[in-house]
Amino acid sequence: MCKEVGVNKHKPWIETTYRGLITENTDVVLLDPPLVALDKDAPVPYAGEICAFRVHGPSAPFEAAVLNRTSGEGLLRARGPIDCERQREYTFNIQAYDCGAEAGGAGVKRSHKAVVHVQVGDVNEFSPVFTSSEYAGSVREGRVYDSILQVQAADQDCSPQYSQICNYQITTENTPFAIDRNGNIRNTESLSFDAQPHHEISVTAFDCGQKRAACSATVHIHVKPVCKPGWQGWNKRVDYEPGMGSKQLFPKMHLETCEGAVSSVRVTVELQTGHNGKGCDRQSYSEKSLQKLCGASSGSTDLLPASGTTFNWTTSLLTDSGRDGDLVYRFDGRQAAKVPDWVVPQNLTDQFTIATWMRHGPSPGLRGEKETLLCNSDKTEMNRHRYSLYVHNCRLVFLLRRDYAQGDSFRPAEFHWKLEQICDKEWHYYVITVEFPVVTLYVDGVTYDPYLVTDDWPIHSSQIDVQLTVGACWQGGEVTKARFTQYFRGSLSGLTLKPGKVESQKVFSCLQACKEGIDLTSLASAGADMKFHFNPTQSMLVAEADDVERMNGALSRVSYINSQQFPAAGARHLRVSTAVQYARGVPVRHGPASTVRPTCSELGHGGRTPESWDLSSLNAQCFGEDVCISVHDIEAVVMVMQPSKPRITITGAEHLTAPASDLALGLLLFRDLHINGTVTKSDRPVHSTEHKSEEIIHNLDYCDIMVLGKELREGFESLQLNHSTLLAKHLDYNNSTTGISIYGVDSMDHYAELIRQVQYQSLQTGSPVRTFQLTCSGLNGRYTSNQFMLQVNILHRERAVSHVNHMMAPPRYMQLIHHPIINSNSQGAGLANAVTVVIVVCIAALLVVVVLGVYQLYLTHAQEDTDTPTHSEKQKDSDLTFLTITVNPLEV
């Protein structure tokens, strides 16, 4: 039998390219064309049959299987799950293998390699997810926007059908908003900030397979009010603790300019220190005390003193509250006062000074009448004004008519000043110095020359008396009935007239200086492009810049300072005024639509503006066609908290005992007096009850020694203080039958030293006890001491006492005075007579003792009568015990 040769002659044949599709998460691949292998050796068994398909490609997760060996049909499937999101298509090769020449598979032939492209079909397995869970946008009230903001969602599916977002939807009901298929949100109507400043809505998304997002997004839409240029980020109240130095007023304040390009900004910060009267340091020291502290020379005449027995011409005037030095007189156009002739300085020459605090507002009417502060005019017959100071149409005028005896030439007579301060209804300190023919005005320490000086002839000499008046001018002649005219309307305080050499400007500046004000820290870091200006009292700051950010930075460094040890608690008002200029042609966003504001030149020529534009605070000066805008003034307060209250303590001997004979020479009442000042402080939080007291250095401004009970009997009793002890001290005193008042700002040591020199002198008999009360005050009466009481026991005689051996006790007290007082007043003669009487009485007592033959005198403490002080009182006043002299008449 012969073997058959060449049975498996041909290779299997398949298509050169296949394209397949498989749906993710399945394993069957649909091929086009179908997988079929052909062999020309058919129908020869084995050689014409297909036994296998092989996939070539290490990354291809597929395999092929033979479904029918005879027909050559095959199947392509995945070896595992296919993920479209991981890989969307695959490319690999496939080959067909026949079964060979015999059953054992020998001589197998294979086809060429065909290319297979398989695409993975997507399944909508993922939901849309928003890129953010919350969105925020803002709108201006009154406007409808095409798009406020856009929300976005994404889908992880791989195909465009399922990965694309085809729709967005607002799920919150009844909202004035809509959303398009791209996620743009718009408002369907204009919104109101007052009605609802904030809206919150929920939004969902759908992919193109209509699968909805699992979680919705939250959208916040804020409604902003119409943009108005102004300051933001400032506090209406700034609390200030005494002793903390300086404190920033506007650390976070910034200017909103509504996105306009600013060319110039000017800001004025004003601290109003006019609280409680004239304000500033006037609550700490009286006017008289300030003059001494500032080194002003003496000789000033107070034309508006507190009303009293001596100074009674101010009784009819209206006053505001305050102590003597702070007394404020209010004139309403109906009050005036005549100054007595004995008060008026008669030695006014070419040099004198007029000073006063004044608060004045505009006069009623278009052309107000003259308002006279001070006037010196004829008392009778004529109506000539020698000198006067008056206000006329917000101008200050000083009239000075010289006498023919001083020259007969045409000389300057009226001096005019026009200043804003005269009618701004605020307190200002005015000083007029005359060094004829030069007259200078100081307002709050700043010098102003007159803008107008008119000449006049001198006044003819006459024998007519003159009358000095305050608050109006006296018209004594040329009228049917003498009367006041040209009444003043305003407030005055501390009106003084001083003849002689004028003070220096340093003194005037000191008198109106203030220990509280505003300051600007790190001035050098503000930059050379900024300009700053402070007024003399440092209560006003003006800053100019061409950049808003520079201005914001500068205002963040503005601080309030107060160097007073015990500042007056209460509110200090702040005002910030602003002027802004925009560059030409720059639109200013103001209101529902962007509008260019009118130029200043248009406003100045009657240009009409919308009613919504408030131009009340417009104070800029625009040049060319720059746009001026109005920024509302802001008002705030600096609240100065209550400082720790100081305590003034007076200590010393509270009882003195002295014979009447010693009181005739004068008795030092407070020889061991001490005055101390302390303040209570806490090292713990405010609510802690643990406090400690610290001694402080503190000034006093007055001490009163009052006589309790009946007043001192004039001519027989008096309190005395040698005027020489006041030298080198800022102190003065008043003496009367009711006591002594020592006043002036000075240290506690100086006050104590002066009070120790106060003597009580008495020449009368009868009253066994005198009681005095001492009180002291600091800071113009704001803080007072304890009421220190001193009782003086007066011994007028000794009662008889039984003695053994027929011995008689002599007069017990014979005091040696170590500090005699020599007075040059009319009481000196009375004092000398009293000393003579005491000597005569002593000699007579000695003669009586000699006649009775008393040889020895002895007096023990056990034989003291009931009129002498107790043992405890002696110990308390051991430094006040008196010398007892025992006389042996045999030795005389």
Secondary structure, DSSP 4 states (H G I P E B T S, - for coil): -PPP--------B--SEEEEEEETT--B-EEES--B-B-TTTTSTTTTSEEEEEEE-TT--EEEEEEETTTTEEEEEESS---TTT-SEEEEEEEEEE--SSTT-TT--B-PPEEEEEEEEP------EES-SEEEEEEETT---S-SEE--EE---SSHHHHSEEEEEE-SSS-SEEE-TT-EEEESS---TTT-SEEEEEEEEEETT-PBPSSPEEEEEEEEPPP--EEES--SEEEE-TTS-EEES-TT-EEE-TT--EEEEEEEEEEE---STT-GGGGTS-HHHHHHHTTPPS--EESSPPP-SS--TTTTSEEES--GGG-EEEEESS--EEEPTTTS-S---SEEEEEEEEE--PPSSSSPPPEEEEEEEESSB---EEEEEEEETTEEEEEEPPBGGG--S-EEEEEEEE-GGGGSSSEEEEEEEEETTEEEEEETTEEE--SEEEEEPPBPP----EEEEESSEEE-BSSSS-EEES--EEEEEEEEEEESSPPPHHHHHHHH--SEEEEES-GGGG-TT-EEEE-TTS-EEEEEES-HHHHHHHHTTEEEEE--SSPPPEEEEEEEEEEEEEPTT--EE-SSSEEPPPBHHHHHTT----TT---TT------TTPEEEEEEEEEEEEEEPPPPPEEEEEES--EEEEEHHHHHH-EES-TT-EEEEEEEE-SS-TT----EEEE---EEEEEEEEEESSPP-TTTEEEE--GGGGTTSS-EEEEETTEEEEEEEEEHHHHHHHHTT-EEEE---S--EEEEEEEEEETTTTEE---EEEEEEEE--------GGG--PPPS--PPPSS-----STHHHHHHHHHHHHHHHHHHHHHHHHHHT-------GGG--TTSPPHHHHHHTGGG--------GGG-
